[in-house]
Amino acid sequence: MHALALPRPVPASQLASAWRRALPPERLLLLGILGLVGAAHAINLFHFPYYEADEGTYMSQAWALVTKGSLAPYTYTYDHAPGGWILIAAWAVLTGGFHTFGNIIDSGRVLMLVLQLLSTSFVYRIGRELGRSLWVGALAALLFGLSAYSIYFHRRVLLDNIATFWMLAAIALVVTGRLTLHRAFLGALAMAISVLSKEVTVFVIPAVCLLVLVRSREEMRAFAVTGFLALVTALGSLYVLMAGLRGEIFPPGTWLGGTQRHVSMLCTLQYEASRVTPPGGGALNPGSAFWRMALS
Amino acid sequence: VLCATFFNVWSDPDRVRPGAWAHPSAAPPEVIFVGLAVSVLSLALLAQSLWALHLMLYAWQHPERLRASAGPRSFVQPRLFWYRSRLHLYAEAGMIPLGGSTVFIRRALLERVGRWDEGCLTEDADIGVRLSALGERIRVVYDQRYVTREETPHSVRSLVRQRTRWHQGFLQVLRKGDWTRLERRSQRRLALYTLSQPLLDVAVGLTIPLAVAELVLLRLPPVLSILTILPLYALGLQLLTNIVAVFLFTAAFQLRMPWSLPLRIAVTFVPFLCLLSVSAVRAVYREARGINNWEKTAHAGAHRRGGAAAGALLQLAARDMTIPESLERRP
């Protein structure tokens, strides 16, 4: 009757289980969340919100790195550590230039979309591990991805978004599964890149270190914690080392700063610290509003 | 058409600011070339340091296999890492240069492998490699309740002699070539790395002053300078790991740790590495000249008077050898 031996059809139940193995419900849930968050961020990405001046600054610094090999188109003044625009520069090189997605800022905004998706999945992972529940992860990821704050700010080419991405990567590395020394050290690497992208995440280091302390087993705890702190410090110190090699740590006119006119890391630090709002109240001024509030 | 991306123009009578050559585009090509060469060396050195760090810390990630650590007191850290961590990695890889003490081998196996090589300065490493080449699995068991006390060199002179002997022994095992009969390529690679440690130590000894000299004398672009400094960072991490290990060691054996010990380790770390390098150079020289006498180290017997604890290590050759019941029980 059957001249041709047809391949036996795969039973429906087997097909379904193969699907389930490839796409377990949890992965489906995460894909759904990422789809939603991705759509919310991608729609009208290039037209809302308006192009901020800072976005142009960082893109031009990435451009200077790729085309001129310098850290800024003009004199680099140590306003921020260069990790953020080194990443943007790498993105531009990998995607075939600064105009692949439209104008130069659009190119940066596409990178922000990619980082937003990765960050959202990190938030999901962290919530899932710490809350020991799928729904905690899902809720955290949705809040992170769909809040008005994130729709407005995470689209922009801002160093904060890059630093946040690396910070979340560090936390996710430390809280996922069993903490091995490799994971702790990779977490330190991510944390250091985060600080080198925008210095503000330096205040998260103690928290991540505490996570390493709590989550490592007793036998390796000493190595995990000291190694974590040493790696973050060592990698972070590369920034100061770079300034030192360029002869730009101390301001001119001081003992170590020489007499030539040049920019200096310490001058910029002093300036940035005094720039806090409300005006006149910087962290370096003991009589400032910040300290009065902190000490009251 | 001008294609260059950056021009530097100085007219003849200008006094060029000192240090202007440090600008990336302004360094002369030969300086850049030397800098690149040193940077490549430095990266190799960095990779080797990180791998050494991995070996030091390997078994601390697998505490379920062992309980605690041990090693002699002065010059303790390298031995501690050898027994506590590296040997476990070697045993799992199926390529193990055994330790010199507390080794158990069945007689039949000893006959089959051809006994110890009496002409080799590190006969323990030699027989370990030959056992591995036979495909015999070797179990490393570790328990601090069964420590063997080991004597350590009591002077710099005897330390250099001891390390010369070990280094030369490894070179001998390397030259004998039994490791080429190991089954897997990964095993042969590991053996080659381990046995050529003396040569690596010579390279490390030469590269560090080179990197420092280059940093001071050549005014390189910052990126290249940073690359050449990275190996020093890796050395710093190794130093820190050593200090942490001493804390763990003294805690595990309820030894009193002098408050100045970490400080002394920090101060003597680089000189200690230099001594290892000197020993390695001596070993290479002696092996090349065919000098093979045993520079015996003096014994003071301090370890018998208590205080110092040494490597607790049972290496059980052969698959079917059973572990004493008392060792299997874990508290």
Boltz contact constraints between the chains, C-beta under 6 A:
constraints:
  - contact:
      token1: [A, 69]
      token2: [B, 24]
      max_distance: 6.0
  - contact:
      token1: [A, 180]
      token2: [B, 61]
      max_distance: 6.0
  - contact:
      token1: [A, 181]
      token2: [B, 57]
      max_distance: 6.0
  - contact:
      token1: [A, 181]
      token2: [B, 61]
      max_distance: 6.0
  - contact:
      token1: [A, 219]
      token2: [B, 63]
      max_distance: 6.0
  - contact:
      token1: [A, 220]
      token2: [B, 60]
      max_distance: 6.0
  - contact:
      token1: [A, 222]
      token2: [B, 244]
      max_distance: 6.0
  - contact:
      token1: [A, 222]
      token2: [B, 248]
      max_distance: 6.0
  - contact:
      token1: [A, 223]
      token2: [B, 57]
      max_distance: 6.0
  - contact:
      token1: [A, 223]
      token2: [B, 60]
      max_distance: 6.0
  - contact:
      token1: [A, 223]
      token2: [B, 244]
      max_distance: 6.0
  - contact:
      token1: [A, 226]
      token2: [B, 240]
      max_distance: 6.0
  - contact:
      token1: [A, 226]
      token2: [B, 244]
      max_distance: 6.0
  - contact:
      token1: [A, 230]
      token2: [B, 237]
      max_distance: 6.0
  - contact:
      token1: [A, 230]
      token2: [B, 240]
      max_distance: 6.0
  - contact:
      token1: [A, 234]
      token2: [B, 233]
      max_distance: 6.0
  - contact:
      token1: [A, 242]
      token2: [B, 222]
      max_distance: 6.0
  - contact:
      token1: [A, 245]
      token2: [B, 222]
      max_distance: 6.0
  - contact:
      token1: [A, 245]
      token2: [B, 225]
      max_distance: 6.0
  - contact:
      token1: [A, 246]
      token2: [B, 222]
      max_distance: 6.0
